[in-house]
Amino acid sequence: MARFTLPRDIYFGENTLEVLKELKGKRAVVVVGGGSMKKFGFLDKVESYLKEAGMEVKLIEGVEPDPSVETVMNGAKLMREFEPDWIVSIGGGSPIDAAKAMWIFYEYPEFTFEQAVVPFGLPELRQKARFAAIPSTSGTATEVTAFSVITDYKAKIKYPLADFNLTPDVAIIDPALAQTMPAKLTAHTGMDALTHAIEAYVASARSHFSDPLAMQAIVMVKENLLKSYESDKNSRNEMHIAQCLAGMAFSNALLGITHSMAHKTGAVFHIPHGCANAIFLPYVIQFNSKACGDRYAAIAKTLGLAGTTEEELVDALIDMIQDMNKKMDIPLTLKEYGVTEEDFKANIDFIAENAIEDACTGSNPRTITAEEMKKVFECSFTGEKVTF
């Protein structure tokens, strides 16, 4: 039996933040990251609207990029003291992911992180609170997904928590927030969105429900990301919708080894997640094309890329991705990013083994061994084509 799960309500368009006035509850905790949401006035609006809804409001501020287990546990403790019936998170993927994980341990204090990382093994949430997510970046789509990525810095591993319970109740896609992104963040989050959509289109759990969302997201990213990178307002707005469509697709179709590789190198080499996805995606397409070349070719055809054979179309898709990377100053290899050969060799076995164990690997369209994973990493370091 297959399943397709979305937030109950997705609000989108200008001034969408105002829907917060309509939430019903007594207390709301707002989880936020750095200072950008405060700097641009969005945090004040969120607080004001929630208070207008008659709620007492408490802030949990300063969630770091790639949120840690410790941040999650500390936030959950504050929630247990405040007892909110709404958890509202605003910002990039990090504060929203952190708030999702806090939600688990707020409602189930005795639950452990080791239990939480087991895919689709969470207890039933919404016993104490519901969840509203407001993204400020156009990439992670965590506002509509069943995932949360948390880093265990002691183990040097990023863990994707996966459970339909984590899908927010309300997603607020207000395009004004996306206008604040700097160019580099626009590039990285945009390539994250493209990776989500492409991986969802070929993933083992894909369906007739997820395919149209994934393909539409791919088309919109191709049409708008480079212009969004150059700060075109309308393209920024379109990318905010595109990344959400990609999120709805991959939350249900699942992902693949591009994300497995990005999770594990992000924790070791501290590569921003979207940047890592952008680097790895072409090499993963080369590896996976032996199992689903027709799916990649269908993407290339839809985008109007040149080619008559399946191989030519797959190569055209790879060329398009790497051309977009070049135009947005994203490296094409780990070596170009700045990972030294010494560090790479010292960590390759560790990251390859952990990537095999990542939750995203199971839905990759082609089965991969630890030795093959290591070879794909090696190709992504040197720029050599994946031919096996």
KEVEX-514650 format. One record per residue: residue in three letters; x, y, z of N, C-alpha, C in turn. Coordinates in steps of 0.02 Angstrom, whole numbers, plus 32768, in hexadecimal, padded with zeros to 4 digits. Layout:
KEVEX-514650
AlaXYZXYZXYZ/...
This chain:
KEVEX-514650
Met802A7FC48000800080008000802C803E8000/Ala8020806B7FD2804580AA7FCD802080E27FF2/Arg804381177FFF8026814F8025803F81918007/Phe801581C48009802882077FF2800F82398026/Thr803D825B8047802C8286807F804582CD8074/Leu801B82FF8080802C8346807B8013836980BA/Pro802B83A780C7800C83CF80FC7FC283D780EE/Arg7F9B83E081237F5483EB81187F48842B80F1/Asp7F6D845F81017F6384A080E07FA684BC80C9/Ile7FA984D2808A7FE284F5806F7FC8853A8059/Tyr7FE1856E80787FCE85B28066800785D1803F/Phe7FF785F18007802C860E7FDC8015864F7FBE/Gly804686797FAD803786BA7F90804B86F27FBE/Glu8043872F7FA68058876A7FCC802F8771800D/Asn8052878780418035879480838016875580A3/Thr8031871B8091801686DD80AC802486D680F7/Leu805686F88111806586F48158802787058183/Glu7FFB872E81687FC28744818E7F93870B81A3/Val7F9B86D181847F70869881977F7C868381DF/Leu7FB5869681FB7FC4868682417F9086A38270/Lys7F7086D8825B7F3C86F782857F0186C78290/Glu7EFA869682637EC0866A82657ECB862A828C/Leu7F09861E82A37F1785E182C97EF285E3830C/Lys7EDB85AA83237EB885A683627EE385838396/Gly7EF085A583CE7F18858784027F2685B8843A/Lys7F49859F846E7F5785C984A97FA085E084AA/Arg7FCE85B48496801585C58499803885AC845A/Ala806585D58441808D85C2840680D785CE8415/Val8100859E8403814785A78406815F85B283BE/Val818B85E383B581A685F3837381F085E18372/Val820385B483458248859E833E826685C08301/Val82A085E0830B82BE860882D6830A860082D8/Gly832A860F82A183738606829D8399864482B0/Gly83C2865D828083EB8698828D83C286D8828D/Gly83E1870F827B83C087508283839B876A8247/Ser839C8745820E8380876281D18335876D81D5/Met8311873F81F482C8874681F982B687818227/Lys82E0878C825982D587C7828582E98806825F/Lys83228804823D833C883E8219830B885981E6/Phe82E9882C81C282BB8841818D8274884A81A6/Gly8268884281E682278851820381F588188203/Phe820887DE81E881D887A781E381C987888227/Leu81FB8784825281F08766829481BF879182BC/Asp81C587D282B7819687FF82DA814F87F482C1/Lys814887EB827F810587E0826280E8879E827D/Val8111876A827F80F9872A829780E1873082E0/Glu8109874F830980F58759835080B587818355/Ser80B187B7832E807687E28330803787BE831B/Tyr803C879782E58001877482CB7FEA873E82FC/Leu801A871B831B800786E7834B7FE687058389/Lys8000873E839E7FE1876083D87F9C877A83C6/Glu7F95879083877F5487A683707F22876C8370/Ala7F3D872F83677F1286F4836A7F0286E083B2/Gly7F1C870683E27F0D86FA84287F3D86CA844B/Met7F7786C1842F7FA78691844C7FDF86B48472/Glu7FF6869384A6803486A684C8806D8689849E/Val80A386AF849580D8869B8466811C86988489/Lys81418663847C8185865D849581B4864C845B/Leu81EF866B845A8220866084258255862F8439/Ile82698605840982A685DD840E82D285F483D4/Glu8305861C83E3832D863C83B08372861C83AA/Gly8393862C837283D9861A836A83E785D38355/Val83B685B2833483C4856E831A83FB857482E5/Glu842E854C82ED8468855082C0845B852D827E/Pro8482853D824A847F8515820C849284CD821E/Asp8472849C81FE847D8456820E8472844B8259/Pro8435845182718427844F82B9843D840E82DA/Ser845484158318847183DD833D843D83BA8368/Val844F837F837E8425835983AC841B838283EC/Glu844F83A48403844B83CB8440841A84058439/Thr841B8427840083EB845D83F483A3844383F7/Val8399840983D9835683EA83D9833F83DB8420/Met836A83BC8447835783A7848A834B83E484B7/Asn8374841884B0836A845584D78329847784C5/Gly83198479848482DA8497846F829E84708488/Ala82A3842E8487826B8404849F825F841084E9/Lys8295841A850E828E84278556826884688562/Leu827A849C853B825784DD8541820D84D5852F/Met81FF84AC84FC81BA84A184E98193847E8521/Arg81B2844E8541818F842B8577817F845A85B1/Glu81A9848C85BB819D84BD85F0816584EE85DD/Phe81638500859D81338533858580EF85148571/Glu80F184D6855B80B584B08547808D84D2850F/Pro80AC84DD84D5808784FB849D805684CA847D/Asp802184E584607FF684BA8437800284C783EC/Trp802C84F983DC8044850383988090850B8399/Ile80B284E8836D80F984F2836080FD8513831C/Val811A854F831A8121857582DC816B857F82CF/Ser8182856D829481C88578828481CF85A08245/Ile81FB85D18247820685FD820E8250860181FF/Gly826185FD81BE82A7860281AA82B985CF8176/Gly82F985BE8172830F858C814383008546815B/Gly831E8515813A831184D0814C832784BF8192/Ser835C84DE81AA837784CC81EB834784D88226/Pro832C8515822F82FE851E826682BE84F48261/Ile82A684EA8223826984C2821B82788479822A/Asp82B1845F821282C4841B822282CD8412826E/Ala82EF8443828D82FA843F82D582B8843F82FB/Ala828A846982E68249846E83088222842C8301/Lys8226840D82C6820583CC82BD8220839982EF/Ala8262839682F6828083668324826F8378836D/Met826F83B9837D825B83CE83C1821483B683D1/Trp81EA83B9839F81A483A483A5819F835C83BF/Ile81CA833083A481CA82EA83B981D682E58404/Phe820C8306841B822182FD846181FA832A8491/Tyr81D6835A847781A5837F849F816B835284B1/Glu8152832F848081178304848B812A82C184AC/Tyr816782AA84A1817D826984BD81C2827284DD/Pro81C5828C851A8205829A853C8232825D8545/Glu82158222854A823D81E68556825781C78516/Phe823F81E084DD825681C7849C829F81DB8493/Thr82C781B18473830E81C0846A831D81D28421/Phe835581F484178369820683D3837881C783AB/Glu8394819483CC83A2815583AA836281358390/Gln832B813D83B582EB8123839D82D0814E8363/Ala82DC8190836882C081BF833782DE81B682F2/Val831C819E82EE833C819882AC8325815A8286/Val82FE812E82A582E380F4828282AC810D8253/Pro82B4810282128283811E81E2823C810681EF/Phe820F813681F081C7812A81F781B781018236/Gly81D98114826D81CE80F282AC81B9811F82E5/Leu81A2815C82D5818F818A830A814A817A8327/Pro8140818A836780FD8184838380D081BB8366/Glu809081B58370806081E583548069822A8373/Leu8077825C8349807D82A08361803882C28364/Arg8039830383747FFC832C837B7FD4831A83B9/Gln7FF782FF83EA7FD682F2842B7FD583328454/Lys8005835F84488009839E846D800883DB8440/Ala802383D58403802A841183D880238400838F/Arg8010843283688013842E8320804D845B8307/Phe805C845482C68099847182AC808C849C826F/Ala80A884D9826E80A48505823480EB8518821F/Ala80F9851381DF813C852081C5813A85588191/Ile816C85858197816F85C0816B81B685C4814F/Pro81C285AD8111820585AD80F6821B85F280DD/Ser825B860180E78277863F80CD82A786328094/Thr82B785F2808882E485E0805182BE85B38020/Ser82D785B07FE482B3858B7FAF82DA854C7F9C/Gly82D9851B7FC982FF84DF7FBB82EA84A27FE3/Thr82ED84A6802582E58469804D829E844D804A/Ala826C847A8046822584678044821084408082/Thr8235844880B88224842480F581DF84378110/Glu81C4846F80F881818484810D814A845580F4/Val815A842A80C3812783FB80A9813E83B380AC/Thr817683A580CD8191836180CA818C833C810C/Ala819982FB8107819882CE814181DF82C3815C/Phe820B82F48151825182EB8162826C8323818E/Ser82A0831381B382C6834481DB830E832B81DD/Val833E835681CE8384834181CF83A78360820B/Ile83C18335823683E2834A82748429832E8275/Thr84598355828D849F8340828D84B6832B82D3/Asp84D582F082D684F882DA8312854182EB8307/Tyr855783228324859B833A831785D0830E8337/Lys85BE82EB836D85EF82BE838C85FE8283835F/Ala85CA826A833E85D38231831085E5824782CA/Lys85E0828982BC85EC82A5827A85BD82878245/Ile857C82838258854B8266822B850C8292822A/Lys84F282A081EE84B082BF81E7847C828881E2/Tyr8448828D820B8413825B820983D3827981ED/Pro83B8825D81B78376827281A08340824D81C7/Leu831A827081F082E18252821282A8824F81DF/Ala8287821681DB8254820D81A7821581EE81C5/Asp81DE821281C1819E81F781D88167822781C2/Phe812F820B81A980F88236819280DB826081CB/Asn80E6824C820A80D28275824380F182BA8241/Leu812D82BF8223815282FE82238139833081EE/Thr810C831B81C380F18348819180C9837F81B4/Pro80DB83BF81AA80B883F581CD806D83F681BE/Asp8047841381EC7FFF841B81E17FF1845581B2/Val801B848A81B8801184C78191805484DB8172/Ala805584E98132808F85048110807C854980F5/Ile80A6857A8103809985BF80EE80D085D480BE/Ile80BF85D9807E80F085E7804A80E986308035/Asp8106865D805C810186A4804F813F86B98027/Pro813686D07FE8817086DE7FBD819C87177FD6/Ala81818742800081A9877A801881E78763803E/Leu81E2872B8060821B87128087825586FC805A/Ala824486E1801F827786C87FF1829F87017FD2/Gln8284873D7FD182A787767FB382E5878B7FDA/Thr82EB877280188322878880438361875D803A/Met835E87278013839786FA800E83D287187FE8/Pro840F87118001844A87257FDA845586F57FA0/Ala847E87097F70848686E27F33849F869B7F3F/Lys84D186937F6A84EC86507F7584B886217F93/Leu8491863A7FC2845C86127FE0842686017FAD/Thr841786317F8183E786257F4B83FF85EC7F1E/Ala844085EB7F0E845D85B77EE4845985737F06/His847085707F44847385307F67842D85137F74/Thr83FF853D7F8A83BC85237F98839785117F58/Gly83A585377F23838585287EE3839C84E57EC7/Met83DD84D67ECE83F584957EB683DE845D7EE4/Asp83D3846C7F2383B5843B7F50836F84297F37/Ala8348845C7F24830584507F0A830784277ECA/Leu833584377E9E833B84107E5F834C83C77E6E/Thr837A83BD7E9E838C83797EB1835183537ECE/His832A83757EF982EE83567F1482C0833D7EDD/Ala82B583697EAD828583587E78829E83207E4B/Ile82DE83237E3882FA82EF7E0C82FD82AC7E30/Glu831482AD7E6F8317826E7E9482D182517EA0/Ala82A0827C7EAD825C82647EB7824182447E77/Tyr8254825F7E3D823982467DFD825482007DED/Val828E81EE7E0982AA81AC7DFB82A9817D7E37/Ala829681957E718299816D7EAF826B81317EAC/Ser827B80FF7ED4825680C07ED2820E80C77EE9/Ala81FF80F97F1181BA81027F2A819281357F02/Arg81AB81487EC8818881787E9D8143815D7E8B/Ser811681897E7980D281747E6880B381A57E36/His807781957E20805381C37DF4804282047E17/Phe804182037E5A803382417E808071826D7E85/Ser80AB824E7E8E80E882767E978107828D7E56/Asp810082657E20812182767DE1811082BC7DC6/Pro80D082CF7DC380C183127DA880DE834B7DD2/Leu80DE83427E1480FB83757E3F8146837B7E33/Ala816883417E2E81B083427E2381C183627DE0/Met819E834F7DAC81AE836A7D69819F83B47D64/Gln816783CA7D81815884127D7F818D84397DA5/Ala81A4841F7DDD81D984407E03821984467DDA/Ile822B84107DB7826784117D8D826284477D58/Val8229844A7D37821E847C7D03822584C37D20/Met820584CE7D59820685117D77824C85257D8F/Val827184F57DA982B685047DBE82E185167D82/Lys82DA84EE7D4D830184FD7D1082F185437CF5/Glu82B285567CF8829D85977CDC82AF85D17D0A/Asn82B685C67D4A82B985FF7D7882F886047DA4/Leu831D85CD7DAE835385D17DDF838986037DCE/Leu83A186027D9083D786307D7F83C186797D84/Lys838386877D71836986CC7D78835D86DD7DC2/Ser834986AB7DE9834186B67E31838586C67E51/Tyr83B886A27E3A83FD86AF7E51841286F77E44/Glu83F887137E0E840787597DFC83D6878A7E1B/Ser83AD87717E4B837F879A7E73834087B27E4F/Asp832D878F7E1A82EE87A07DF982B4878E7E28/Lys828A87BF7E37825687B67E6A822487807E57/Asn820B87817E1A81DA87507E0681F687097E06/Ser823587027DF1825486C07DF2825F86A77E3A/Arg826E86D57E67827386C27EAE823086A67EC6/Asn81FA86C87EB481B786B17EC781A8866C7EAA/Glu81BA86627E6A81AD86237E4981D785EA7E68/Met821485F97E7B823F85C77E9B822485B27EDF/His820485E07F0281E785D07F4381AE859D7F3C/Ile818A85A27F04815685707EF68175852F7EDD/Ala81A785357EB181C784FA7E9381E584CC7EC9/Gln820784EA7EF9822684C17F2D81F2849D7F57/Cys81B884BD7F5F8181849E7F85816484627F5F/Leu815C84697F1E814584327EF5817683F77EF9/Ala81B684077EF581EA83D37EFA81E683B07F3E/Gly81D883D77F7281D383BA7FB58199838A7FBB/Met8160839D7F9F812683717FA1813483307F7C/Ala815B83367F45816C82FA7F1E819A82CC7F46/Phe81D182E77F60820282BA7F7F81ED82A27FC4/Ser81C182C77FE581A982B180268184826F801F/Asn816782647FE5814082277FD8816581F47FAD/Ala818A820C7F7B81AF81DF7F4F81F281CA7F6D/Leu820A81F17F9D824A81E97FBE828382007F91/Leu82C281F57FA782FC82127F85832C81DA7F71/Gly836C81ED7F69839E81BD7F5383E281CD7F6F/Ile841681B17F51845981B47F6E847A81F87F68/Thr846082257F3D847C82697F3E847582867F84/His843A827C7FA1842F82957FE58456826D8019/Ser845C822C800F84848203803E84CC821E8040/Met84E7822B8006852C824480028532828A801F/Ala850182B58011850382F9802C84FD82FA8077/His84D382CF809384CC82CD80DC850E82BB80FD/Lys8531828B80E2856D8272810385AA829E80F8/Thr85B082BC80BD85E882EA80B385DB832D80D4/Gly859C834080DA858C837F80FC85A4837F8144/Ala859C8346816585AF834281AC85FB833E81B4/Val861E83228183866783198189868D8354816B/Phe867A836A812F869F839F810D867D83E38112/His864283E58133861D8424813F860C844780FD/Ile85F5842080CD85DE843C808D8594844C8095/Pro857E84888084853684988087850E8464805F/His84D58451807A84AF8419805F849E84218015/Gly8484845B8002847184657FBC84AD84647F8E/Cys84E4847E7FA68523847E7F7E853A84367F73/Ala8538840E7FA8854C83C87FA3852083A37F71/Asn84DF83AE7F7484B1838E7F4584C283A27EFD/Ala84D083E27EF384E183FA7EB0852083D97E95/Ile855183CE7EC0858F83AD7EAB858283647E99/Phe855E83407EC4855682F87EBD852482E37E87/Leu84F1830C7E7A84B982F77E4F84D082DD7E0B/Pro84FC82FF7DE6851082E47DA4852F829F7DA7/Tyr855882927DDB857982517DE28547821A7DF4/Val8516822C7E1C84E281FD7E2F84B681EC7DF3/Ile84A7821E7DCA848082117D8C84A781E07D60/Gln84E881EA7D5A851181BB7D32850C81747D4E/Phe850F816D7D90850B812B7DAF84C5810D7DA7/Asn849281357DB4844D811C7DB38432810F7D6C/Ser8450812F7D3A8434812C7CF6843280E57CDB/Lys845A80B87CF7845880727CE1841780507CF8/Ala83F6806E7D2A83B880517D44837A80787D2E/Cys838280BA7D23834780E27D128358811A7CE0/Gly838181097CAF8393813A7C7D835781577C59/Asp8323812F7C5182E781487C2F82C581807C55/Arg82C8817D7C9782AA81B27CC182D181F37CBA/Tyr831381EF7CBC833C822B7CB2833282477C6C/Ala832C821B7C3B832182307BF682DE82547BEF/Ala82AC823D7C13826A825E7C12826F82A47C2E/Ile829782AE7C6282A282F17C7D82C2831D7C48/Ala82F783047C28831A832A7BF582EB833D7BBB/Lys82C1830E7BA68291831D7B70826183547B84/Thr8247834F7BC1821783817BD9823783C67BDC/Leu827783C87BEC829A84097BEF82B184217BAB/Gly82A683F97B7882B9840D7B358304840A7B28/Leu832883DE7B4B837083D77B42837F83AF7B04/Ala83BA83BA7AE883CD83997AA983DE83507AB4/Gly83CD83267A8383DD82DF7A8783A782B57A68/Thr83BC827F7A48838B82517A2A838A820D7A4D/Thr83C481F77A6583C881B87A8983C281C47AD4/Glu83B4818E7AF883B181937B4283F281AD7B5E/Glu842981927B46846B81A67B60847881F17B53/Glu846782087B188471824F7B078446827C7B34/Leu840982677B4183DC828F7B6B83F482907BB4/Val840C82587BCD842782567C11846482837C16/Asp8490827F7BE584CB82AB7BE584B882F57BE2/Ala848383047BBB846D83497BB6845283637BF9/Leu843083387C1F8418834B7C61845283587C90/Ile8484832D7C8E84C083377CB884E383787CA5/Asp84EB83847C64850B83C27C4D84E483FF7C64/Met84A283FC7C63847984347C79848584437CC3/Ile8488840F7CEC849284177D3484D684367D41/Gln850A841C7D20854D84367D2C8555847D7D11/Asp8532848D7CDB853384D17CC1851285017CF2/Met84DB84EC7D1184BA85167D4484E985207D7F/Asn850C84EB7D93853D84F17DCA857285257DB9/Lys858D85207D7D85C285507D6985A885987D6B/Lys856C85A37D52855185E77D4E854186037D94/Met853A85D87DC6852C85EF7E0A856885E47E38/Asp85A285D97E1A85E185D47E4085DF859A7E73/Ile85C185627E5F85C085267E8885F584F77E6C/Pro862184DC7E96865684AF7E7E863884707E5D/Leu865F84527E30864984157E0E866383D67E2F/Thr869483DD7E5C86B183A37E7F86BE83B57EC8/Leu86C983827EF186DC838D7F37872083AE7F3B/Lys874D839B7F0E878F83B97F0E878B84037EFF/Glu876184157ECE8758845C7EBC873884827EF6/Tyr870D84607F1D86EF84807F57872484937F8B/Gly8759846B7F90878D84797FC0879E843F7FEE/Val877F84057FE3879083CA800987D583B27FF2/Thr880383AB802188478395800E8849834A8003/Glu887983357FDB888082ED7FCD888D82C7800E/Glu88B482E5803A88C382C5807A888482BA80A4/Asp885B82ED80AA881C82E780D087EC82B680AF/Phe87EA82B9806D87BD828C804987D082438055/Lys880F8233804E882681EE8058881C81D880A0/Ala8825820680CE881E81F4811687D681E58129/Asn87A682008102876081FA8115873581D180E4/Ile875081BE80AB872681A0807787038160808E/Asp8726813480B1870780F680C886CD810580F9/Phe86D98135812586A781488158866881648137/Ile867181948108863681B380EA8612818380BB/Ala86378158809986178128806B85ED80F68092/Glu860880DD80C885E380AC80F185A580CC8110/Asn85AB810981278572812B8145853E81408111/Ala8555815080D585268160809F84FC8124808D/Ile851A80E9808E84F480AB808184BC80A380B4/Glu84C980B680F2849880AD8128846580E6812B/Asp846F811A810384428153810583FB813F80EF/Ala83C9815F810D8383814E80FE8371815880B5/Cys83948185809283838192804C839D815D801B/Thr83CC8135803183EB8104800483B980CD7FF0/Gly838C80BB801C835D8085800E832E80937FD5/Ser832180D37FC682F380E47F90831780F97F50/Asn835980F27F4F837E81007F11836980CE7EDB/Pro836280E37E9C834A80B57E68837A807D7E56/Arg83B980847E6783EA804F7E5A840B803B7E9C/Thr840C7FFB7EAB842D7FE27EE784787FF27EE3/Ile849580047F1D84DB80167F1E84FE7FF57F59/Thr853B7FDD7F4E85637FBF7F8285907FF57FA1/Ala85AF7FE47FD985DD80127FFA861980227FCC/Glu86307FF07FA986697FFA7F7C865580277F41/Glu8619801E7F27860280497EF185F680907F0A/Met85DC80977F4685D280D97F64861580FD7F69/Lys864780D97F7F868A80F67F8486A3810E7F40/Lys869580E77F0B86AB80FA7EC8868781387EAF/Val8646813D7EBE862081797EAA863D81B67ECE/Phe864D81AF7F0E866D81E67F3286AF81F97F11/Glu86D681C77EFE871781D57EE0871081FA7E9E/Cys86DE81E77E7786D1820B7E3886BD82537E46/Ser8694825E7E79867E82A17E8A86B782CC7EA6/Phe86EC82AB7EBD872782D07ED5875282E67E9B/Thr875C82B97E6B878A82C87E34876782E77DF6/Gly872682D87DEE870382ED7DB2870082B87D7D/Glu8719827C7D8D871782457D5D86D0822C7D53/Lys86BF82197D17867B82017D07866E81BD7D28/Val863281B37D42861E81737D5E860981457D25/Thr862D810F7D1D862080E27CE3860C809C7CF9/Phe860A808E7D3985FD804A7D5185B480407D64/
